[in-house]
């Protein structure tokens, strides 16, 4: 299969989800932009929400992602299925941290 064929398949696979991808980009960029206007960096102290919410999202994603795909945790049989599920859960928890950390910084910031 050629590169253009692969890109065509990827494009048609993501096309129904473009609105969600755009929404996730906006939800990511708005807190980052607003917090960076108040001298936020990734090394800044976030707060309780940025410490406890991402692990909670990780655990919830282990159960909710199969439901989103109209599956169940019982169908996750092979190591590849488990690695995909764990990878998606890690990605969601990192995204959650990237969104909540600047929000918690702005909430706790005195500037």
N, C-alpha and C positions, 0 to 999 in steps of 0.2 A: 504494500500500500504506500502511496506517495505521501509526502508531507502535506500537500494541499488536500488530499483525501482525508487525512487524519484531522486536519483543521476544520474541514467541512463537517465531519461527524461530531467533533467537539462543539462547533458552533450550533448545530441543530439540537444537540443535547442540552446546551445551556440556554437556548432561546426562551423556553417557557419560564426560566428562573431568573431572567435578567432584572425584573422588577425587584426581586428579593435581594439580588446581589447589589443593585444600586442602593437599596434601602440600608443594607448592612454597611456599605461604604460611607453613606451619609452619617449613620449612627456612630461610626468609628471616627470620622473626620471632625465632626462638630465639637465633641468634648476635647479632642486633641488641640484643635485650633484655639478654642476659648481658654483652655488651661495654659497653653504656651504663651498666650498674651499676658498671663500672670506669672511668667518665668518658671513654668513647669518643665521638668525633665523626667526621664524614666527613673532616675536615681532619687527623685523627690519622695518624701514620705507620703504615702497614700492615705491609708486609714483602714478601719476595720472591714469595710465593705470590700476593699480590694484584696483582703487577705482571706476572707471566708466565703465569698460568693463564687470565685472560680472553682475551688474544689467541690462545692455543692453542685455547680453546673456540670462538672465532670461526672459525678455520680449519677445525676439525673439523666445526662445524655446517654449513659450506658443502657438505660431502660427506655428512654423516649425516642431515640433514633430508630430502633427497630420498629416502633409503633408508627413513626412517620413514614417509613417505607412499606407499611402495611404487612409487617412481618412480626415475629415475636422473638424473644431471647432464646427460645427453644430451637430455632432454626439456625442459630449461630453455632455451627458444628466444627468447621475446620479452623486451623490456625490462621489461615488467610482471612476468614470472616472475623475472627477475634482481633487480628491486627488492624483491619479496617475500622472496626467499631471503636477500638482503643484510640486509633489515630484521629478519628472524627471527634471523639470526646476530648482528647488533648487539644485539638484545634479550637474547639468551642470554648474550652476553659482559657486558652491563651487570648482568644478574641474578647472574652468577658473581662479578663484582666486589663486588656488594652483599652476597654471602654470604661470600666469602673475606676481604674487607678486615677486618671485625671479628674473624674467627677469627685472622688473622695478628696483629692488634693484641693480642688476649688472649695469644697465644703469646709475643709479644715484650715484653709488659708486665711490669714488675717490681713492680707494685702488688699 
